C-alpha cells in the first residue's frame, strides 16, 4: 500500500494512506454535485402549472399572426397548418369542421367566395398546463364577397385549446363567438 509521509510541527512523521485522501476527494465531489440547490420543476410545485412559459405565449402569438396573414392572403394551406391533424374548428355560424384536411378544404371554399382584410387577433389571456394551453381573445376583420362593392366588419371573441406538438403549438379546438364583446 502506498503511503504519504507528512511532517508535523513536532518533527514527527504522520502516515496517511493515499486511499484516505482519495476518499475525502470523492466525498467532497458527491457533496458538491448532490448538495447544490436544484431548480424547482412544475411537478414539485403544482401552483406553477398555470405559469405560462415564455415559449408557449410567443409560439401562440406567432401562430395567431400566421393565421391572420393566411386569412388576408387567402392561403388555406398556411391557415390549416396551425391546427393539429385532429383539430376541430367551431365557427360561430356554421357546422363544426373536424381534421386539418377538412379545415383546409373549408377555408379553400371560403377563400373562393370571400376576401378578408384587416385581420387581427388579440390574446386576452393564455393559461398553460404542461403540454396544453388555453387562450381567450378577441378578433376582427373585414370580409367582402368577391364581386360585391362593400363588405362588412366581423368581430367577436374566441377560445382556443392548444397542444404542444414537437417544438411548436397546434390548435386542437377553436371556437368563435361572433358579435360578442371583446372583453
Secondary structure, 3 states (H helix, E strand, C coil): CCEEEEECCCCCEEEEEHHHHHHHHHHHHHHHHHHCCCCCCCCCCHHHHHCCCHHHHHHHHHHHHHHHHHHHHCCHHHHHCCEEEEEEEECCCCCCEECHHHHHHHHHHHHHHEEEEEEEEEEEEEEEECCEEEEEEEEEEEEEECCCCCCEEEEEEEEEEEEEECCEEEEEEEEEEECCCCC
